[in-house]
Amino acid sequence: MKNTILMICLGVSLSMTAEAQKKKSTVAAKPIQVPELIGSAYKNSFTSTQGEQWSKNYRGHYIVSFTNAFNQKQSVEYDANAVLVKSKINYAADGLPEVVKNSLASQYANAPVNTCERLEIPGVKPYYKVQIGGADQSQKDLLISEEGTVTE
């Protein structure tokens, strides 16, 4: 009798464990309905793009990520009135402009470059955000102007 109860308990616990290991079905995200005003502003500003993916942030702004005409990953943020809020282009470390490379080489010669982005915000001069550092040193975010001025 004890063996029977033990076997039943063991069988129930194994079935519960096996059930817990099954993958849960993921809920597909709803596609973002982009207002026509924002969609046309994007299409008028960026003509040669590929792989557009739209999302919406907590402010209610629409963000489109795509590959631009120069084969770079870019994202653009629009507010509800189709006004450009921010544009960001991701760069490979070797794809940075010479002025930016020279500034990095003169001030941070041995620091490896982790990420590079060019940010454009209306009313602010375009600048580059570069993350440097490695496992043996702390990481730093640098802001570099198009003229090569570095700010930590």
C-alpha positions as CSV (number, residue, x, y, z in Angstrom):
1,M,0.0,0.0,0.0
2,K,2.8,2.4,0.9
3,N,4.5,1.6,-2.4
4,T,1.3,2.4,-4.4
5,I,0.9,5.7,-2.7
6,L,4.5,6.5,-3.2
7,M,4.3,5.6,-6.9
8,I,1.2,7.8,-7.3
9,C,2.9,10.8,-5.7
10,L,6.0,10.3,-7.8
11,G,3.9,10.1,-11.0
12,V,2.0,13.3,-10.1
13,S,5.2,15.2,-9.3
14,L,6.8,14.0,-12.5
15,S,3.8,15.1,-14.6
16,M,3.8,18.5,-12.9
17,T,7.5,18.9,-13.6
18,A,7.1,17.9,-17.3
19,E,4.2,20.3,-17.7
20,A,6.2,23.2,-16.2
21,Q,8.9,22.6,-18.9
22,K,6.6,23.0,-21.8
23,K,7.1,26.2,-23.7
24,K,4.4,28.8,-23.3
25,S,3.0,30.2,-26.5
26,T,4.0,33.8,-27.0
27,V,1.5,36.4,-27.7
28,A,2.1,38.2,-31.0
29,A,2.6,41.9,-30.6
30,K,0.0,44.1,-32.2
31,P,1.3,45.9,-35.3
32,I,1.6,49.6,-34.7
33,Q,-0.9,51.7,-36.5
34,V,1.1,54.7,-37.7
35,P,-0.9,57.8,-38.4
36,E,-0.9,58.9,-42.0
37,L,0.6,62.3,-41.2
38,I,3.7,60.6,-39.5
39,G,4.0,57.9,-42.2
40,S,4.0,60.5,-45.0
41,A,6.5,62.7,-43.1
42,Y,8.8,59.7,-42.9
43,K,8.4,58.8,-46.5
44,N,9.1,62.4,-47.6
45,S,12.3,62.6,-45.5
46,F,13.7,59.1,-46.2
47,T,13.3,57.7,-49.7
48,S,15.8,54.9,-49.9
49,T,15.2,52.7,-46.9
50,Q,14.8,49.0,-46.2
51,G,13.3,47.0,-43.4
52,E,11.1,49.6,-41.6
53,Q,9.9,48.6,-38.1
54,W,7.7,50.9,-36.2
55,S,7.3,51.1,-32.4
56,K,5.8,53.6,-29.9
57,N,7.6,54.8,-26.8
58,Y,6.2,55.8,-23.4
59,R,5.8,59.5,-24.5
60,G,3.5,58.5,-27.4
61,H,6.2,59.2,-30.0
62,Y,6.5,56.9,-33.0
63,I,9.9,55.4,-33.7
64,V,10.9,53.9,-37.0
65,S,14.0,51.7,-37.3
66,F,15.4,51.0,-40.8
67,T,18.5,50.5,-42.9
68,N,19.3,53.8,-44.7
69,A,20.7,54.3,-48.2
70,F,24.3,54.0,-46.9
71,N,23.5,50.5,-45.4
72,Q,23.6,51.8,-41.8
73,K,21.1,51.1,-39.1
74,Q,19.1,54.2,-38.3
75,S,16.1,55.1,-36.1
76,V,14.0,58.3,-36.3
77,E,11.5,59.5,-33.7
78,Y,8.4,61.6,-34.5
79,D,6.0,63.2,-32.1
80,A,2.2,63.1,-32.6
81,N,2.3,66.1,-34.9
82,A,4.9,64.4,-37.2
83,V,7.7,66.7,-36.0
84,L,11.1,65.0,-36.0
85,V,12.3,64.7,-32.4
86,K,15.5,62.7,-32.9
87,S,17.5,60.8,-35.4
88,K,20.1,58.2,-34.6
89,I,22.6,56.4,-36.9
90,N,24.7,53.4,-35.7
91,Y,28.2,53.4,-37.0
92,A,30.9,50.7,-37.0
93,A,34.1,51.8,-35.2
94,D,36.0,52.0,-38.5
95,G,33.1,54.0,-40.1
96,L,33.5,57.1,-38.0
97,P,34.5,60.3,-39.8
98,E,38.3,61.1,-39.7
99,V,37.9,64.1,-37.4
100,V,36.2,61.9,-34.7
101,K,38.7,59.1,-35.2
102,N,41.6,61.5,-34.8
103,S,40.1,63.0,-31.6
104,L,39.7,59.5,-30.1
105,A,43.2,58.5,-31.1
106,S,44.8,61.6,-29.6
107,Q,42.9,61.5,-26.2
108,Y,42.1,57.8,-25.8
109,A,44.7,56.0,-27.9
110,N,44.5,52.5,-26.4
111,A,40.8,52.4,-25.6
112,P,38.7,50.0,-27.6
113,V,35.5,51.5,-29.2
114,N,32.4,49.6,-28.2
115,T,29.5,51.5,-29.8
116,C,29.2,54.6,-32.0
117,E,26.1,56.6,-32.8
118,R,25.5,59.9,-34.6
119,L,22.6,61.8,-33.0
120,E,20.7,64.6,-34.6
121,I,18.2,66.6,-32.5
122,P,16.5,69.7,-33.8
123,G,18.1,72.9,-32.3
124,V,21.3,71.0,-31.4
125,K,24.4,70.6,-33.5
126,P,24.8,66.9,-34.6
127,Y,27.2,64.9,-32.4
128,Y,28.6,61.5,-32.0
129,K,28.1,59.3,-28.9
130,V,30.9,56.9,-28.5
131,Q,31.3,54.3,-25.8
132,I,34.9,53.2,-25.1
133,G,36.5,50.9,-22.7
134,G,37.0,47.2,-22.2
135,A,37.1,44.5,-19.6
136,D,40.3,45.8,-18.0
137,Q,39.1,49.4,-17.8
138,S,35.9,51.1,-17.0
139,Q,33.6,52.1,-19.8
140,K,33.0,55.7,-20.7
141,D,30.4,57.5,-22.8
142,L,32.0,60.3,-24.8
143,L,30.2,63.0,-26.8
144,I,32.1,64.2,-29.7
145,S,31.1,67.2,-31.9
146,E,31.5,67.1,-35.7
147,E,34.6,69.4,-35.2
148,G,36.2,66.8,-32.9
149,T,35.6,68.4,-29.5
150,V,35.3,65.6,-26.8
151,T,33.1,65.8,-23.8
152,E,32.9,63.1,-21.1
